Amino acid sequence: MTALRQRKGSKGKEHPLGAEFQPQQSNCCTDHHPEKVLHGDWSWGAIVWTSIGWSVSVGLGLLCCIYVATLHENDLWFSNIKEVEREISFRTECGLYYSYYKQMLQAPSIHEGLSDLIHDNLTESKRTINLLQRMNIYQEVFLSVLYRLLPIQSYLEPVYFYIYTVFSLQAVYVIALYLTAWLLSGSWLAGTLTGVWYILNRVDTTRVEFTISLRENWSLPFLALQVTAITCYLRPQLTALQQKVMVWLMYVTTFCFCLTWQFNQFILLVQALIIYTLDCVDFLTTTQVTTLYLVQVSGLLSVWLLQFCNSMILGSLVLSFIVSALFIRHCQPGLKTGSLLVRLGKLLLHSAMVLFLTFTINYLAKKALQLRSDEHIFKFIKSKFALGPTRDFDASLYLCEEAFGLLPLDTLERLAGTLLLYPYILTLLLLSGMLAVGALQNLRPKGGSAEERKGVGEGRTVAFRPDVAYNLLHTLFYGLLAFSTMRMKYIWTGHMCAVAAYGVCGTELWTPLLTALRCNSKVLLRLVRYAVPLVMIGCLYYKFWPKLMEELSELREFYDPDTVELMTWISTKTPKRAVFAGSMQLLAGIKLCTGRVLTNHPHYEDKDLRERTRQVYQVYARRSPEDVHDILRTVGADYVVLENSICYERRHRRGCRLRDLLDLANGHIMDGPGENDPDLVPASHPRFCEAIKTDTAAYTALFTRTFQNKTFHVYRVKKKRKKGAKNSSEPGATP
């Protein structure tokens, strides 16, 4: 459908665990920490270097923002195309989310706009839903209100205000990663290297330039800011006031992250597992663990309130896990005592109890709340790891998409090509070894009474910085998530840049190497830590600058005349309250471009909507015209849009085409040569999307073709059938 064509012509408080836990750092490591001035060092050197570091971070952030904005303009010629073409360029669910921004701006007042969102009857026909409860669209509401209040309407179009805001968040993302690397390494050169890597690996770090409204483009910058705040909070030598500030920053960033993405609970679950692991091996104090858990809970509950008590949040695994972890920890005061084997045994028992209580609480919560909104995600996980049925339609929709498959190996090739993968792997191996040694030392029994051990954080004495430990497990856990599901790589690859830059500019990698070469000295260590990143940046500039310039010089143009023709026809030839049925992706565009009522849409976090979508998709299955007509009239459809790209799909392999998924769900044999399961039977009717084009009496009695072009066929669903029409005896014909 949509295509792009070449454009024509164109110093602080002692650590609470005691002095023995202070990180062993040379002065060269602490010269340029961003918080050094905050500790009272007002020397000119500290002020100048800190100012330069902050300036470079802002510069890199703006560079990334301008880069992706230019790519977006050059790919679509966005400034020159018509408004309907701009709206069509908001693909799939992006168009649905942007439509609510447009709807708020078109409302007579902010109050009426909010009321329409809370009592929406356009997104799902025959239903009134609360969009602020169902979807994470507060960002669209906020931007629309801001646009109304700011005196910018005369020189900045609403669509540009929207996309520039999203692109600006990329600047925030780069600055957050920059600060994380700076805090870890003590050198803002690490932040610079992080920003350069993020930009050069754009294909694997972001997809914002062509999926602007996607929820992850709003949320991941806030997640990166939260990781920066956690890194700073876990550093030693923070005053009580600074710790309070960090806690508030963690809360605000966690809240913003949760508010802007419906998958927040699953990302925070991984983070809670990281905190739990660090707690088990004594890298965090009890206070730190409790604080981090409560920050997560507070953020989630705040969003729960804003989303009109969304039951999906209360029934989330992460809340059940945090409650279980805190409760079991409180009930086992002697958990961190005894010999190494005893402690390991206690930890295994402790973890088993936490998991058992987690699933028990979660099961009871979902039963009490009658929650089934997120069951498709667990079906997907079961099917992906062969733990459940593979014919489930909802799970198969995910499994058959490349974005939900395993991480392709060419991703690692691209990361290696920018010199990112090699220092990352070396840093990961070295820090993992140090973490394992430190964990074993922490688990061994220490001298003194149990009370003394408890007073110093359950006996921890290993000088492995907790902020480094957190970031190490963060990249490990989210790396595993990325390898299992390619779409999640965008959470991993950005932080990967910061960890690799820390390895290049920190002391952990160079000190053992220089010691092995018997040439370890402070002067040489400083020289290496500064020279190597500068040389790497120089090499990257020499290799990639011409490629970036060439990429920015490529001018294309949005080109999708068939979709433009369809949207124009719908806007001018159909009633404003007409209800349209079709694929989720196309219907999102129809709502944005025409404002018509939909039967289904891409926001899949609702069980009734998923069932309705499966029923509407029967237009691509082997069903009788009577069956399909009954289904469409039940959901209130006036028109149905059939797409040749789905009916005759060749993009996916056999077994993953939409028509194959429907055949399997209906128990029918699939099209084309290949094996079929023995329990499948031939269908008794031809494929509806093909047969309706024959204009036989059985179809013309129920449907009237009203529009067609090379890509789309639109049929009006007649309200009354002829008396001779009989219902199909096939089970499940009507939802």
C-alpha positions in Angstrom: 0.0 0.0 0.0 2.0 3.0 1.3 5.2 3.5 -0.6 8.1 6.0 -0.8 9.4 7.1 -4.1 12.3 9.2 -5.2 11.4 12.9 -5.1 11.5 14.6 -8.4 14.2 17.3 -8.7 14.9 17.2 -5.7 32.8 15.4 48.7 30.0 14.0 50.8 28.4 11.9 53.5 29.9 8.5 54.6 28.3 5.5 53.1 25.6 4.0 55.4 27.4 0.6 55.3 30.7 2.0 56.6 34.0 3.2 55.1 35.0 -0.3 54.0 32.4 -0.2 51.3 33.5 3.1 49.7 34.3 2.4 46.0 38.0 2.3 45.3 38.5 5.0 42.7 41.5 7.0 41.7 41.2 10.8 41.5 41.1 10.5 37.7 37.8 8.7 38.0 36.1 11.5 40.0 37.4 14.6 38.4 34.4 15.2 36.2 31.4 13.6 37.8 28.3 15.7 37.0 27.4 16.0 40.7 30.9 17.1 41.8 30.0 20.8 42.0 27.0 19.8 44.1 29.4 18.3 46.7 31.0 21.8 47.2 33.8 21.7 44.7 33.6 25.2 43.2 37.0 25.2 41.7 37.3 26.7 38.2 38.5 23.4 36.8 35.4 21.5 38.1 33.0 24.2 37.0 34.5 24.4 33.5 34.7 20.7 32.9 31.2 20.1 34.3 29.9 22.9 32.1 31.5 21.4 29.1 30.1 18.0 29.9 26.6 19.3 30.2 26.9 21.4 27.0 28.1 18.4 25.0 25.1 16.3 26.3 22.6 19.0 25.2 24.4 19.3 21.9 24.3 15.5 21.2 20.6 15.4 22.2 19.7 18.2 19.8 21.8 16.6 17.1 19.8 13.4 17.5 16.5 15.3 17.5 17.4 17.2 14.3 18.7 14.0 12.7 15.5 12.0 13.1 13.4 15.0 12.2 15.3 15.5 9.0 15.0 11.8 8.1 11.3 12.0 8.6 11.0 15.0 6.4 13.2 13.6 3.7 11.4 10.2 3.6 7.9 11.7 3.2 8.5 15.2 2.0 6.1 15.9 5.0 6.1 19.7 4.5 4.8 19.4 1.0 2.2 16.6 1.0 -1.5 17.1 1.6 -3.1 16.8 5.1 -4.7 13.5 4.2 -1.4 12.1 3.1 0.2 13.3 6.4 -2.4 11.5 8.3 -2.1 8.3 6.3 1.7 8.4 7.1 0.7 7.7 10.8 0.8 4.0 10.3 -1.5 1.4 12.1 -2.0 2.1 15.8 0.0 5.4 15.5 -2.9 6.8 13.5 -5.4 5.7 16.2 -3.4 7.5 18.9 -2.9 10.7 16.9 -6.6 10.8 16.1 -7.4 11.5 19.7 -5.0 14.5 19.6 -6.8 15.7 16.6 -10.2 15.0 18.2 -9.2 17.1 21.3 -8.2 20.0 19.1 -11.4 19.9 17.1 -13.6 19.8 20.2 -15.4 23.1 21.0 -13.6 23.2 24.4 -11.2 21.3 26.5 -14.0 20.1 28.8 -16.1 18.8 25.9 -13.1 17.1 24.4 -12.3 15.3 27.7 -16.0 14.4 28.0 -16.0 12.9 24.5 -12.9 10.8 25.4 -14.4 9.5 28.6 -17.7 8.7 26.9 -16.5 7.6 23.5 -18.8 5.8 21.1 -16.8 6.3 17.9 -13.9 3.9 18.5 -16.0 0.8 19.0 -19.4 0.6 17.4 -22.4 -0.1 19.7 -20.2 0.5 22.7 -19.4 3.5 24.9 -15.9 3.2 26.4 -13.7 5.4 28.5 -10.6 6.0 26.4 -8.6 7.5 29.2 -9.1 4.3 31.1 -8.6 1.9 28.3 -5.7 3.5 26.5 -2.5 5.4 27.4 -3.3 8.6 25.6 -2.7 11.2 28.3 0.2 12.5 26.3 -2.2 13.3 23.4 -4.5 15.1 25.9 -1.6 17.1 27.4 -0.3 18.2 24.1 -3.7 19.2 22.8 -4.3 21.3 25.9 -0.8 22.8 25.6 -1.3 23.7 22.0 -4.6 25.4 22.8 -3.0 27.5 25.6 0.2 28.5 23.9 0.2 31.4 21.4 1.7 29.3 18.6 -1.4 28.5 16.5 -0.6 31.1 13.9 2.8 29.9 12.9 3.0 26.2 14.0 0.6 23.6 12.7 -0.8 21.1 15.2 0.8 18.1 13.5 4.2 19.7 13.7 3.8 20.6 17.4 3.0 16.9 17.9 5.9 15.4 15.9 8.4 17.9 17.1 7.5 17.0 20.7 8.1 13.4 20.1 11.4 14.1 18.3 12.4 16.3 21.2 12.0 13.3 23.5 14.8 11.7 21.6 17.0 14.5 22.8 15.9 13.7 26.3 16.7 10.0 25.7 20.2 10.7 24.5 20.9 13.1 27.4 19.7 10.5 29.9 22.0 7.8 28.5 24.8 10.3 28.4 24.4 11.1 32.1 24.2 7.4 33.0 27.5 6.7 31.3 29.0 9.9 32.9 27.9 8.8 36.4 29.3 5.3 36.0 32.6 6.2 34.5 33.4 9.6 35.9 34.2 11.0 32.5 31.8 12.9 30.2 33.7 11.4 27.3 31.8 8.2 28.1 28.6 10.2 27.6 29.9 11.6 24.3 30.7 8.1 23.1 27.3 6.9 24.2 25.5 9.6 22.2 27.6 9.0 19.1 26.9 5.3 19.3 23.2 5.8 19.8 22.9 8.0 16.7 25.1 5.7 14.5 23.0 2.7 15.5 19.7 4.4 14.9 18.3 1.4 13.0 18.6 -0.6 16.2 18.1 2.0 18.9 14.9 3.7 17.7 12.3 3.7 15.0 10.8 7.1 15.9 11.2 8.6 12.5 8.5 6.3 11.0 6.4 5.3 14.0 6.1 8.7 15.7 3.0 8.0 17.8 4.1 4.6 19.0 3.8 4.4 22.8 7.5 3.3 23.3 8.7 6.5 21.7 7.0 8.4 24.5 7.9 6.1 27.4 11.5 5.0 26.8 13.0 8.4 27.3 11.4 8.4 30.7 12.7 4.9 31.4 16.2 6.1 30.6 15.8 9.1 32.9 14.6 6.7 35.6 17.7 4.5 35.2 19.8 7.7 35.5 18.1 8.7 38.7 18.5 5.1 40.1 22.2 5.2 39.1 22.7 8.5 41.0 20.6 7.3 44.0 22.7 4.2 44.4 26.0 6.1 44.3 27.8 6.7 47.7 28.4 10.1 49.3 25.0 11.5 48.6 23.6 13.8 51.3 20.2 13.2 52.8 18.7 16.0 50.7 20.2 14.7 47.5 18.8 11.2 48.2 15.4 12.7 48.7 15.7 14.6 45.4 16.7 11.4 43.6 13.8 9.5 45.1 11.4 12.1 43.8 13.0 12.0 40.4 12.7 8.3 40.3 9.0 8.6 41.2 8.3 11.2 38.6 10.1 9.4 35.8 8.5 6.1 36.8 5.1 7.7 36.8 5.6 9.3 33.3 6.9 6.0 31.9 3.9 4.0 33.2 1.4 6.7 32.1 2.6 6.6 28.5 2.9 2.8 27.7 0.4 0.0 28.3 3.2 -2.5 28.6 4.7 -0.7 31.6 3.9 -3.5 34.1 6.0 -6.1 32.2 9.0 -3.7 31.9 8.8 -2.9 35.6 8.5 -6.6 36.4 11.9 -7.2 34.9 13.3 -4.2 36.9 11.8 -5.6 40.1 13.5 -8.9 39.4 16.8 -6.9 39.1 16.2 -5.2 42.4 15.3 -8.6 44.0 18.5 -10.2 42.7 20.7 -7.4 44.0 18.9 -7.7 47.4 19.5 -11.4 47.5 23.3 -11.1 47.1 23.6 -8.1 49.4 24.5 -5.4 46.9 21.7 -3.1 48.2 20.7 -2.1 51.7 17.3 -2.8 53.0 16.4 0.9 52.8 17.4 1.1 49.1 15.5 -2.1 48.2 12.3 -0.9 49.9 12.6 2.6 48.4 13.0 1.2 44.9 10.1 -1.1 45.3 7.9 1.6 46.7 8.8 4.0 43.9 7.5 1.4 41.4 4.3 0.8 43.4 3.7 4.5 43.8 4.1 5.1 40.1 1.8 2.3 39.1 -0.9 3.3 41.6 -0.8 6.9 40.5 -1.4 5.8 37.0 -4.2 3.5 38.2 -5.9 6.5 39.7 -5.5 8.6 36.6 -6.8 5.7 34.4 -10.0 5.6 36.3 -9.0 2.5 38.4 -7.8 0.4 35.5 -8.0 -3.2 36.7 -5.2 -4.3 34.4 -2.7 -2.4 36.7 -4.0 -3.9 40.0 -3.9 -7.4 38.4 -0.4 -6.9 37.1 2.3 -9.4 38.0 4.8 -6.7 39.1 2.5 -5.5 41.9 1.9 -9.1 43.1 5.7 -9.7 43.0 6.6 -6.6 45.0 4.0 -7.4 47.7 5.2 -11.0 47.9 8.9 -10.0 48.0 8.4 -7.4 50.8 6.1 -9.7 52.8 8.3 -12.8 52.6 11.4 -10.7 53.4 9.7 -9.3 56.5 8.7 -12.8 57.6 12.3 -14.1 57.3 14.5 -11.9 59.4 17.3 -14.5 59.6 17.5 -14.9 55.8 21.0 -13.4 55.5 22.7 -15.4 58.3 24.6 -18.7 58.3 27.3 -20.4 56.2 27.5 -20.1 52.5 25.5 -23.4 51.8 22.9 -22.5 54.4 22.4 -19.0 52.9 22.1 -20.5 49.4 19.5 -22.9 50.6 17.7 -20.1 52.3 17.7 -18.1 49.2 16.3 -20.9 47.1 13.5 -21.5 49.6 12.9 -17.7 49.8 12.7 -17.4 46.1 10.3 -20.3 45.8 8.1 -18.8 48.4 8.1 -15.4 46.7 7.2 -16.9 43.4 4.4 -19.1 44.9 2.9 -16.1 46.7 3.3 -14.0 43.6 1.3 -16.3 41.4 -1.3 -16.9 44.2 -1.9 -13.2 44.7 -2.0 -12.6 41.0 -4.5 -15.4 40.4 -6.8 -14.3 43.2 -6.6 -10.6 42.1 -7.6 -11.5 38.5 -10.4 -13.6 39.7 -11.7 -10.9 42.0 -11.3 -8.2 39.3 -12.6 -10.6 36.6 -9.5 -9.5 34.6 -8.9 -11.0 31.2 -7.5 -8.0 29.3 -3.9 -9.2 29.3 -4.4 -12.9 28.8 -3.4 -12.7 25.1 0.2 -11.7 26.3 0.5 -14.8 28.4 -0.9 -16.9 25.6 1.8 -15.4 23.3 4.5 -16.3 25.9 3.2 -19.8 26.3 3.0 -20.4 22.5 6.4 -18.8 21.9 8.1 -21.2 24.3 5.9 -24.2 23.3 4.1 -24.2 26.6 0.6 -24.0 25.2 -1.5 -24.4 22.1 -0.1 -23.0 18.9 -3.5 -22.5 17.1 -4.7 -19.7 19.3 -5.6 -16.9 16.9 -4.5 -14.0 19.2 -1.1 -15.6 20.0 -0.5 -16.5 16.4 -1.0 -12.9 15.3 2.0 -12.0 17.5 4.1 -15.1 16.7 3.8 -14.6 13.0 5.1 -11.0 13.1 8.9 -10.6 12.7 9.0 -8.0 15.5 7.9 -10.6 18.0 10.4 -13.2 16.9 13.9 -13.8 18.1 16.6 -11.1 17.6 18.1 -11.5 14.1 21.8 -12.1 14.0 22.3 -9.2 11.6 21.5 -6.9 14.5 24.8 -8.0 16.1 26.6 -7.5 12.8 25.4 -3.9 12.6 26.4 -3.3 16.3 29.8 -4.7 15.7 30.2 -2.5 12.6 30.0 0.6 14.7 32.6 -0.7 17.3 29.9 -1.0 19.9 29.6 -4.8 20.4 33.2 -5.6 21.2 33.7 -3.3 24.2 30.2 -4.1 25.3 31.0 -7.8 25.5 34.4 -7.3 27.2 32.8 -5.0 29.8 29.9 -7.5 30.3 32.3 -10.4 30.8 34.6 -8.5 33.2 31.8 -7.0 35.3 29.9 -10.3 35.4 33.0 -12.0 36.8 33.5 -9.3 39.4 29.8 -9.4 40.3 29.9 -13.2 40.8 33.0 -13.0 43.0 31.5 -10.1 44.9 28.2 -12.0 45.4 30.0 -15.1 46.7 32.0 -13.0 49.2 28.9 -11.2 50.3 27.2 -14.6 50.9 30.1 -16.0 53.0 29.7 -15.7 56.8 31.4 -12.7 58.4 32.9 -12.3 61.9 31.0 -10.6 64.7 27.5 -11.1 66.0 24.4 -11.2 63.9 23.4 -7.8 65.3 26.6 -6.3 64.1 26.2 -7.8 60.7 22.7 -6.6 60.5 23.9 -3.1 61.4 26.2 -3.0 58.5 23.8 -4.2 55.9 23.8 -7.9 56.6 27.6 -8.2 56.4 28.4 -6.9 53.0 32.1 -5.9 52.6 32.8 -6.2 48.9 33.7 -3.0 47.2 31.5 -3.5 44.1 29.5 -0.3 43.5 25.8 -0.9 43.7 25.1 1.6 40.8 27.4 -0.5 38.6 25.8 -3.7 39.8 22.3 -2.4 38.9 23.3 -1.2 35.4 25.0 -4.6 34.8 21.9 -6.6 35.7 19.8 -4.1 33.8 21.6 -4.7 30.5 21.8 -8.4 31.1 18.1 -8.8 31.9 16.8 -6.6 29.2 19.4 -8.1 26.8 17.8 -11.5 27.3 14.4 -9.9 26.8 15.6 -8.4 23.5 17.0 -11.7 22.3 13.7 -13.4 23.0 11.5 -10.7 21.4 13.0 -8.4 18.8 10.6 -5.5 19.4 12.1 -5.2 22.9 15.6 -4.5 21.6 14.9 -0.8 21.7 14.9 -1.0 25.5 18.3 -2.8 25.5 20.4 -1.2 22.7 20.3 2.4 24.1 21.5 1.3 27.5 24.0 -1.0 25.8 25.7 2.1 24.4 26.1 3.6 27.9 27.5 0.3 29.3 30.0 -0.1 26.5 31.1 3.5 26.9 31.5 3.0 30.6 33.8 0.0 29.8 35.9 2.1 27.5 36.2 5.2 29.8 36.0 3.6 33.3 38.8 2.0 35.3 37.4 -1.5 35.7 38.5 -2.6 32.2 41.8 -0.8 32.0 43.2 -1.4 35.5 43.5 -5.2 35.3 44.9 -4.9 31.7 47.6 -2.4 32.6 48.4 -4.4 35.7 48.9 -7.5 33.6 51.2 -5.5 31.4 53.0 -4.2 34.5 52.6 -0.6 33.5 49.8 0.5 35.7 50.1 4.1 36.9 47.7 6.9 37.5 49.1 9.0 34.6 49.0 6.1 32.1 45.5 5.1 33.3 44.3 8.6 32.8 46.0 8.9 29.4 44.4 5.6 28.2 40.9 6.5 29.5 41.0 9.7 27.5 42.9 8.7 24.5 41.0 5.5 23.6 37.5 7.1 23.4 38.9 10.1 21.4 40.5 7.7 18.9 37.3 5.7 18.7 35.2 8.8 18.1 37.7 9.9 15.4 37.4 6.5 13.7 33.7 6.6 13.8 33.6 10.1 12.4 35.9 9.1 9.6 33.9 6.0 8.7 30.3 7.1 9.2 30.2 10.9 8.6 30.1 10.5 4.8 27.4 7.8 5.1 25.3 10.0 7.3 25.6 12.9 4.8 24.6 10.6 2.0 21.6 9.3 4.0 20.5 12.8 4.7 20.7 13.7 1.0 18.3 11.0 -0.1 15.0 12.6 -0.9 11.8 10.6 -1.2 8.2 11.3 -1.3 5.1 9.8 0.2 3.2 7.9 -2.4 0.0 6.0 -1.7 -2.7 7.1 -4.2 -5.0 4.1 -3.5 -5.3 4.9 0.2 -5.7 8.6 -0.5 -8.5 7.8 -2.9 -10.2 5.5 -0.4 -10.0 8.1 2.4 -11.3 10.9 0.1 -14.2 8.7 -1.0 -15.2 7.8 2.6 -15.0 11.5 3.7 -17.2 12.7 0.9 -19.5 9.9 0.0 -20.5 8.2 3.3 -22.6 9.4 6.3 -20.5 10.9 9.1 -21.9 8.3 11.5 -21.3 5.3 9.2 -19.7 2.3 10.8 -16.7 0.6 9.0 -15.4 -2.9 9.4 -12.0 -4.1 8.2 -8.5 -4.8 9.3 -7.3 -3.2 12.5 -4.5 -1.3 10.8 -6.7 0.3 8.1 -9.5 1.2 10.4 -7.1 3.2 12.6 -6.3 5.3 9.5 -10.0 5.6 8.6 -10.7 7.0 12.1 -7.9 9.6 11.8 -8.6 10.7 8.2 -12.4 10.5 8.2 -13.7 10.4 11.8 -16.0 7.5 11.0 -17.1 4.9 13.5 -15.1 1.6 13.8 -16.0 -1.9 14.6 -12.4 -2.8 15.8 -9.0 -1.2 16.1 -5.3 -2.0 16.9 -5.3 -1.4 20.6 -5.6 -5.1 21.6 -5.7 -4.9 25.4 -9.4 -5.9 25.7 -10.8 -9.4 25.6 -14.2 -8.4 24.0 -12.4 -6.4 21.3 -10.1 -9.3 20.5 -13.1 -11.6 20.0 -14.8 -8.9 17.9 -11.7 -8.6 15.8 -11.5 -12.3 15.2 -15.2 -12.3 14.1 -14.8 -9.3 11.8 -11.7 -11.0 10.2 -14.0 -13.8 9.0 -14.3 -11.8 5.8 -10.9 -13.3 4.9 -12.0 -16.8 6.0 -14.0 -19.5 4.2 -17.4 -18.6 5.4 -20.8 -18.3 3.8 -22.1 -14.9 2.9 -24.9 -15.3 5.4 -22.4 -16.0 8.2 -20.4 -12.9 7.4 -23.5 -10.8 7.0 -24.8 -11.8 10.4 -21.4 -11.1 12.0 -21.1 -7.6 10.4 -24.7 -6.7 11.3 -24.1 -7.9 14.9 -21.2 -5.4 15.3 -23.2 -2.7 13.6 -21.2 -2.4 10.4 -22.5 -0.3 7.5 -19.5 -0.9 5.2 -16.8 -3.4 5.1 -13.4 -2.7 3.4 -11.6 -5.7 1.9 -7.9 -5.4 1.1 -6.2 -7.4 -1.7 -2.9 -7.3 0.2 -4.6 -9.5 2.9 -6.9 -11.6 0.8 -4.0 -12.6 -1.5 -1.2 -12.1 1.0 2.3 -13.4 0.1 4.4 -11.5 2.6 4.2 -14.2 5.3 5.0 -17.8 4.9 2.2 -20.4 4.7 0.7 -20.9 8.1 1.3 -17.3 9.1 -0.9 -15.5 6.5 -4.0 -14.0 8.1 -6.2 -16.3 6.0 -4.2 -19.3 7.3 -4.6 -18.3 10.9 -8.3 -18.0 10.4 -8.5 -21.3 8.6 -6.6 -23.0 11.5 -8.9 -21.3 14.1 -11.9 -22.5 12.2 -10.6 -26.0 11.8 -10.1 -25.7 8.0 -7.4 -26.9 5.7 -5.0 -24.0 4.6 -4.5 -22.8 1.1 -1.6 -24.0 -1.1 0.7 -26.9 -1.1 2.0 -28.1 2.2 1.1 -30.3 5.2 -2.0 -29.9 7.3 -2.8 -31.2 10.7 -4.9 -34.4 10.4 -7.9 -33.0 12.3 -8.4 -30.2 9.8 -11.2 -30.5 7.3 -12.0 -28.9 3.9 -14.2 -25.8 4.2 -17.7 -26.0 2.8 -17.6 -22.5 1.4 -15.2 -20.5 -0.7 -13.1 -17.7 0.7 -15.4 -14.8 1.3 -13.0 -12.0 0.2 -12.5 -13.8 -3.2 -16.0 -15.1 -3.8 -17.8 -11.7 -3.1 -16.1 -10.3 -6.2 -17.9 -12.7 -8.5 -21.1 -10.8 -7.9 -23.2 -13.9 -7.6 -26.8 -13.6 -6.3 -25.9 -15.0 -2.9 -23.5 -12.1 -2.3 -25.3 -9.3 -4.1 -28.4 -10.0 -2.1 -26.5 -9.1 1.1 -23.7 -6.7 -0.1 -23.4 -3.9 -2.6 -20.1 -2.8 -4.0 -19.7 0.9 -3.5 -16.0 1.6 -4.2 -13.1 -0.2 -5.6 -9.5 0.4 -6.8 -6.4 -1.7 -7.3 -6.0 -2.2 -3.5 -9.4 -1.8 -1.8 -12.9 -3.1 -2.3 -15.7 -1.4 -0.2 -19.1 -3.1 0.2 -22.2 -1.7 1.8 -23.8 -4.2 4.2 -27.5 -4.4 3.5 -29.8 -4.2 6.5 -32.3 -6.7 5.3 -31.7 -10.0 3.5 -34.0 -11.7 1.1 -36.5 -14.1 2.5 -34.9 -17.1 0.9 -31.6 -16.7 2.7 -30.8 -19.3 5.2 -28.4 -19.3 8.0 -25.3 -21.6 7.9 -25.3 -24.6 10.1 -21.5 -24.1 10.7 -20.9 -23.5 14.5 -19.7 -20.2 15.7 -21.2 -18.2 12.9 -22.4 -15.4 15.1 -20.5 -13.9 17.9 
